[in-house]
């Protein structure tokens, strides 16, 4: 069995700064990591951690240092892709020593972890909230999938390759390269799970018969409200993270550090 922990949208700001003058995202990530360490015997061994973008809220080098210091407690390799709040070159500088990011160009990468291949795609369009998959990224994806044959794949990007129904988030969704992305994943013959972030909510969809799962954020959530005049804003509670397991098929499980009382016998 190969098991990957999936976190998204940590929105770290260093030195105690609050996101939107309200969210202490450093403390929220500390809480999640503490929970994961304390409950590790319950969910079993983890092979790697993936983070589907918006690692930082401001893209600063200091925020990435802070993120890495917090995650160090889990003692696991961490693989990231940029989100719309990240800055590509600062992310590259901060994670280049981990050995998986390219030295130039888009932050696209592939790593073999246990029985699966992890593929990270760079959907960042710097200066904009919306995302794009440019020709370099789509070429990388096509060639990588051709090279690995039909191995199980977890394919990660920040912007969801589907509409969420939340109007203010879909306005900054994946705007470029989606049709070609669909054409590429459509013909992949192996098992594939596509994972993303951005919408701070758990949503399960399909793209060309491939399952897509958006991860929650440990920092905040967005209400599902399809009205045109839905209020634009976040809920100041996070919803944890996911575990994706491969053993003759994919299984995805939500973990939450916000637990009520129990469990009670029945």
TALIN-V413773 format. One record per residue. N is the residue number from 1. PHI is phi as a letter, one per 30 degrees, with the letter a starting at -180 (none if undefined). NEAR is the number of other ideal C-beta (glycine too) atoms within 8 Angstrom. D_CENTER is the distance of its C-alpha to the mean C-alpha in Angstrom with 2 decimals. Layout:
n=N phi=PHI near=NEAR d_center=D_CENTER
n=N phi=PHI near=NEAR d_center=D_CENTER
This chain:
n=1 phi=none near=7 d_center=21.17
n=2 phi=c near=11 d_center=17.85
n=3 phi=b near=12 d_center=15.20
n=4 phi=b near=16 d_center=11.59
n=5 phi=d near=14 d_center=9.96
n=6 phi=c near=15 d_center=6.33
n=7 phi=c near=12 d_center=5.63
n=8 phi=b near=17 d_center=4.08
n=9 phi=h near=15 d_center=6.85
n=10 phi=d near=16 d_center=9.40
n=11 phi=h near=14 d_center=11.72
n=12 phi=d near=15 d_center=14.07
n=13 phi=b near=14 d_center=17.64
n=14 phi=d near=11 d_center=20.22
n=15 phi=h near=5 d_center=23.71
n=16 phi=i near=6 d_center=23.38
n=17 phi=d near=6 d_center=22.67
n=18 phi=c near=9 d_center=21.35
n=19 phi=d near=12 d_center=18.87
n=20 phi=h near=6 d_center=21.20
n=21 phi=h near=4 d_center=23.89
n=22 phi=b near=6 d_center=22.60
n=23 phi=c near=12 d_center=19.31
n=24 phi=c near=7 d_center=19.55
n=25 phi=d near=14 d_center=15.91
n=26 phi=d near=12 d_center=17.21
n=27 phi=d near=7 d_center=19.14
n=28 phi=d near=13 d_center=16.43
n=29 phi=d near=15 d_center=14.23
n=30 phi=e near=9 d_center=17.57
n=31 phi=d near=10 d_center=18.25
n=32 phi=d near=14 d_center=15.16
n=33 phi=d near=12 d_center=15.86
n=34 phi=e near=10 d_center=19.51
n=35 phi=d near=10 d_center=18.94
n=36 phi=d near=13 d_center=17.03
n=37 phi=d near=9 d_center=19.90
n=38 phi=d near=6 d_center=22.59
n=39 phi=c near=9 d_center=21.47
n=40 phi=e near=9 d_center=20.55
n=41 phi=d near=4 d_center=23.76
n=42 phi=d near=5 d_center=22.82
n=43 phi=c near=8 d_center=19.60
n=44 phi=i near=7 d_center=20.78
n=45 phi=d near=4 d_center=19.83
n=46 phi=c near=13 d_center=16.30
n=47 phi=c near=9 d_center=16.14
n=48 phi=a near=13 d_center=12.95
n=49 phi=c near=14 d_center=9.75
n=50 phi=c near=16 d_center=6.43
n=51 phi=b near=13 d_center=4.07
n=52 phi=c near=17 d_center=1.76
n=53 phi=j near=21 d_center=5.14
n=54 phi=h near=16 d_center=8.11
n=55 phi=e near=14 d_center=8.80
n=56 phi=c near=18 d_center=12.29
n=57 phi=c near=10 d_center=14.18
n=58 phi=b near=7 d_center=16.95
n=59 phi=i near=9 d_center=15.89
n=60 phi=d near=11 d_center=18.71
n=61 phi=e near=8 d_center=19.39
n=62 phi=d near=8 d_center=20.34
n=63 phi=d near=15 d_center=17.03
n=64 phi=d near=15 d_center=15.35
n=65 phi=d near=10 d_center=18.37
n=66 phi=d near=11 d_center=17.94
n=67 phi=e near=13 d_center=14.33
n=68 phi=d near=10 d_center=15.57
n=69 phi=d near=7 d_center=18.64
n=70 phi=d near=12 d_center=16.98
n=71 phi=d near=12 d_center=14.74
n=72 phi=e near=7 d_center=17.94
n=73 phi=d near=8 d_center=19.32
n=74 phi=d near=11 d_center=17.23
n=75 phi=h near=4 d_center=18.80
n=76 phi=b near=10 d_center=16.11
n=77 phi=d near=6 d_center=14.64
n=78 phi=b near=11 d_center=11.25
n=79 phi=c near=15 d_center=9.47
n=80 phi=b near=11 d_center=7.49
n=81 phi=b near=15 d_center=7.30
n=82 phi=d near=14 d_center=8.91
n=83 phi=c near=16 d_center=8.58
n=84 phi=d near=15 d_center=11.96
n=85 phi=c near=10 d_center=12.86
n=86 phi=d near=14 d_center=12.53
n=87 phi=c near=10 d_center=15.59
n=88 phi=e near=12 d_center=15.50
n=89 phi=d near=6 d_center=18.59
n=90 phi=d near=13 d_center=17.95
n=91 phi=d near=17 d_center=14.60
n=92 phi=e near=11 d_center=16.65
n=93 phi=e near=8 d_center=19.43
n=94 phi=d near=10 d_center=17.41
n=95 phi=c near=11 d_center=15.72
n=96 phi=d near=8 d_center=18.40
n=97 phi=d near=4 d_center=20.32
n=98 phi=d near=9 d_center=17.70
n=99 phi=j near=4 d_center=19.05
n=100 phi=c near=8 d_center=16.29
n=101 phi=d near=11 d_center=15.89
n=102 phi=d near=8 d_center=18.74
n=103 phi=d near=5 d_center=21.43
n=104 phi=a near=3 d_center=21.59
n=105 phi=i near=5 d_center=20.17
n=106 phi=d near=10 d_center=16.67
n=107 phi=d near=13 d_center=13.91
n=108 phi=c near=14 d_center=13.71
n=109 phi=a near=10 d_center=14.06
n=110 phi=b near=10 d_center=14.83
n=111 phi=b near=9 d_center=15.58
n=112 phi=d near=7 d_center=17.56
n=113 phi=b near=10 d_center=16.66
n=114 phi=i near=8 d_center=19.43
n=115 phi=c near=7 d_center=20.01
n=116 phi=b near=13 d_center=16.92
n=117 phi=c near=13 d_center=15.62
n=118 phi=c near=15 d_center=12.04
n=119 phi=b near=14 d_center=11.65
n=120 phi=c near=15 d_center=9.41
n=121 phi=c near=13 d_center=10.50
n=122 phi=c near=12 d_center=11.27
n=123 phi=c near=16 d_center=11.56
n=124 phi=d near=14 d_center=12.82
n=125 phi=c near=11 d_center=16.35
n=126 phi=d near=6 d_center=17.63
n=127 phi=j near=3 d_center=19.78
n=128 phi=b near=7 d_center=18.37
n=129 phi=d near=5 d_center=15.83
n=130 phi=d near=13 d_center=15.71
n=131 phi=c near=16 d_center=13.92
n=132 phi=b near=11 d_center=15.73
n=133 phi=c near=15 d_center=15.77
n=134 phi=d near=9 d_center=18.97
n=135 phi=d near=5 d_center=21.56
n=136 phi=d near=9 d_center=20.51
n=137 phi=d near=14 d_center=16.99
n=138 phi=d near=13 d_center=18.53
n=139 phi=d near=8 d_center=21.26
n=140 phi=d near=11 d_center=18.93
n=141 phi=d near=15 d_center=17.17
n=142 phi=d near=9 d_center=20.63
n=143 phi=d near=8 d_center=22.20
n=144 phi=d near=11 d_center=19.59
n=145 phi=d near=12 d_center=19.78
n=146 phi=d near=6 d_center=23.55
n=147 phi=d near=6 d_center=23.75
n=148 phi=d near=11 d_center=22.02
n=149 phi=i near=6 d_center=24.15
n=150 phi=b near=6 d_center=23.02
n=151 phi=d near=9 d_center=20.95
n=152 phi=d near=11 d_center=18.12
n=153 phi=b near=15 d_center=14.83
n=154 phi=c near=15 d_center=11.12
n=155 phi=c near=12 d_center=10.03
n=156 phi=c near=15 d_center=6.55
n=157 phi=b near=17 d_center=6.58
n=158 phi=d near=15 d_center=5.81
n=159 phi=d near=14 d_center=8.99
n=160 phi=d near=14 d_center=9.94
n=161 phi=d near=12 d_center=12.87
n=162 phi=a near=8 d_center=14.93
n=163 phi=d near=6 d_center=16.69
n=164 phi=d near=13 d_center=15.70
n=165 phi=j near=7 d_center=19.29
n=166 phi=d near=14 d_center=18.55
n=167 phi=e near=10 d_center=20.70
n=168 phi=d near=8 d_center=19.62
n=169 phi=d near=11 d_center=15.94
n=170 phi=d near=10 d_center=17.10
n=171 phi=d near=8 d_center=19.26
n=172 phi=c near=10 d_center=16.33
n=173 phi=d near=13 d_center=14.49
n=174 phi=d near=15 d_center=14.45
n=175 phi=c near=8 d_center=18.14
n=176 phi=b near=10 d_center=18.99
n=177 phi=j near=11 d_center=18.82
n=178 phi=d near=10 d_center=17.74
n=179 phi=d near=6 d_center=21.07
n=180 phi=d near=9 d_center=21.07
n=181 phi=e near=14 d_center=17.54
n=182 phi=d near=11 d_center=18.98
n=183 phi=d near=8 d_center=22.10
n=184 phi=d near=12 d_center=20.42
n=185 phi=d near=14 d_center=18.35
n=186 phi=e near=8 d_center=21.43
n=187 phi=c near=6 d_center=23.63
n=188 phi=d near=11 d_center=21.48
n=189 phi=d near=5 d_center=23.68
n=190 phi=c near=10 d_center=21.48
n=191 phi=d near=8 d_center=19.07
n=192 phi=b near=12 d_center=15.60
n=193 phi=c near=13 d_center=12.54
n=194 phi=c near=15 d_center=10.13
n=195 phi=b near=15 d_center=6.62
n=196 phi=a near=17 d_center=4.85
n=197 phi=b near=14 d_center=4.71
n=198 phi=i near=18 d_center=7.87
n=199 phi=c near=11 d_center=10.34
n=200 phi=h near=14 d_center=9.87
n=201 phi=b near=12 d_center=11.39
n=202 phi=d near=9 d_center=11.53
n=203 phi=b near=10 d_center=12.87
n=204 phi=c near=7 d_center=14.00
n=205 phi=b near=8 d_center=15.50
n=206 phi=b near=7 d_center=16.87
n=207 phi=b near=12 d_center=17.10
n=208 phi=h near=7 d_center=20.32
n=209 phi=i near=5 d_center=20.48
n=210 phi=c near=11 d_center=17.06
n=211 phi=d near=10 d_center=14.99
n=212 phi=c near=14 d_center=11.78
n=213 phi=b near=14 d_center=9.76
n=214 phi=c near=15 d_center=7.69
n=215 phi=d near=15 d_center=6.48
n=216 phi=d near=14 d_center=8.82
n=217 phi=c near=15 d_center=8.95
n=218 phi=d near=16 d_center=11.47
n=219 phi=c near=13 d_center=13.13
n=220 phi=a near=14 d_center=14.20
n=221 phi=b near=12 d_center=14.34
n=222 phi=c near=11 d_center=15.80
n=223 phi=d near=7 d_center=18.78
n=224 phi=d near=8 d_center=19.19
n=225 phi=b near=7 d_center=22.25
n=226 phi=c near=7 d_center=23.34
n=227 phi=d near=6 d_center=26.41
n=228 phi=d near=4 d_center=27.02
n=229 phi=c near=4 d_center=27.99
n=230 phi=e near=11 d_center=25.16
n=231 phi=d near=5 d_center=24.67
n=232 phi=d near=4 d_center=21.94
n=233 phi=l near=4 d_center=20.20
n=234 phi=c near=9 d_center=18.05
n=235 phi=c near=8 d_center=19.01
n=236 phi=d near=6 d_center=19.12
n=237 phi=b near=7 d_center=17.73
n=238 phi=c near=13 d_center=14.35
n=239 phi=b near=13 d_center=13.59
n=240 phi=j near=12 d_center=12.07
n=241 phi=a near=14 d_center=9.42
n=242 phi=b near=14 d_center=9.69
n=243 phi=c near=13 d_center=11.69
n=244 phi=c near=14 d_center=11.99
n=245 phi=c near=12 d_center=15.55
n=246 phi=c near=15 d_center=17.68
n=247 phi=a near=7 d_center=21.44
n=248 phi=i near=3 d_center=23.23
n=249 phi=l near=6 d_center=20.41
n=250 phi=c near=10 d_center=16.89
n=251 phi=b near=8 d_center=16.56
n=252 phi=b near=10 d_center=13.66
n=253 phi=b near=8 d_center=14.57
n=254 phi=d near=10 d_center=13.50
n=255 phi=c near=12 d_center=14.47
n=256 phi=b near=7 d_center=15.76
n=257 phi=d near=12 d_center=17.54
n=258 phi=c near=7 d_center=19.58
n=259 phi=c near=5 d_center=22.27
n=260 phi=d near=3 d_center=25.68
n=261 phi=d near=3 d_center=28.84
n=262 phi=j near=5 d_center=29.45
n=263 phi=d near=3 d_center=29.23
n=264 phi=c near=5 d_center=32.75
n=265 phi=d near=3 d_center=35.00
n=266 phi=b near=2 d_center=35.85
